[in-house]
Amino acid sequence: MSEQPENKPTTPKEQAAKKVAFYDRLKEELEKNTDWPTKYMYKFIVPNQDDNVAKVEQRFGNQEIDLKKNYSKTGKYVSITVVTEEANPDAVINRYKSMEGIDGLVAL
């Protein structure tokens, strides 16, 4: 049985290129499929520690948001859904980029 190569980038340069490609595809899809401005729904999963929910909320500043939390069965993780008005695809992408510093965050 042969091992399958992992699809994970191995160097920082490869990781950066993959991230740029992801955001380029996201922007293209948002431009094609959404009328702007619009209410946009963000979904995140974070470890239930270190005030992660507060960190997510802080990234929205004083912008009006509708935030809902759902805890995993074990309580180790929190699913966070945030709905807010966004002006354009760039605002959505900038918001996702602002979340990158939260340890353990997964954006869905």
N, C-alpha and C positions, 0 to 999 in steps of 0.2 A: 504494500500500500504506500503510495507516494504522498508526501506532504504537500498541501496546497500553500502557495505563497500568500502571505497576508497582504491585504490592500492598504495597510497603514503606511503613510509616508514615513521615511526613516530619518530624514534630515530636516532641520528647521526650514531650509529653503523649499523642500518638497511640501512640508506642512503649510507654509505660507501660500504656496501656489494652489494647493487644494482648497484652502479657505477662500482665496480670491475667486476661484472658479465657482465655488458654492454660492457666494454672494452675487456673482454675475448672473448665474442661472436664476437665483431667487428674484433678482431685480427684473429680469426679462419676463418671468412668469407673472409677477405682480403688475407690471406695466400692461401686459397682454390681457389679463383676466380680471382686473379690478378698476372700478371708477373711483377716482380720487377727488376730494378727501373721502375717507371711509372709516367706519368702525372696524378695528383690526383686533383679532383675538390672538394673544400670545399664550403658549403653554410651555411651562417649565417644570422640571423635576429637580429637586435639590435635597441633599441630606438634611435631616431635621436636626440641625446643630448650628452653632455660631451665628445665630440671628440671620440665617440665609433668607427667610421670608422678608425680613426688614430690608435686607440688602437689595433684593429684587424690587421691592416697593420704592426704595430710595432712588433707583435708576430712572423712575418716572417723574422725579422731581415733584413739582406742584401741579402737574397735569392731572385732570380729573380721570380717575380710573374706576373700573368695577373689578375687584379682586376677590377670587374665591380660592379656598384652600381645601385640599382633600389629603388626609394622612393615610399612609400605607397601613396594612394590617398590623405590622410589627411596630409601626411608629418611627421607623428609621428614615423614611422619606416623606416629602411633602410635594404633592402636585399643586402647582399654582397656575390658575387661569386668570389672565388680565385682559380686559376689553377696554380699549380707549380709541379716541379719534386720532387718526394719523393723516398727515397732509399728502404724503407721496411715498413711493417705494424707498427713497433714500432715507426717510425718517424711520421706516421699519428696519432697514438694514443697520442704521446707526444705533437703534435701540438694541438689536441683537448683539452688535459689537460691544456695547456698553456692558452687557451681561457677562462677557468673556472672563472677567476677573473674579467671578464668584466660584469658589472651589466646589467641584462636584456637580455643577449645574449642567443639566441636559436640556437643550431647547428642542421642542417638538414642532 
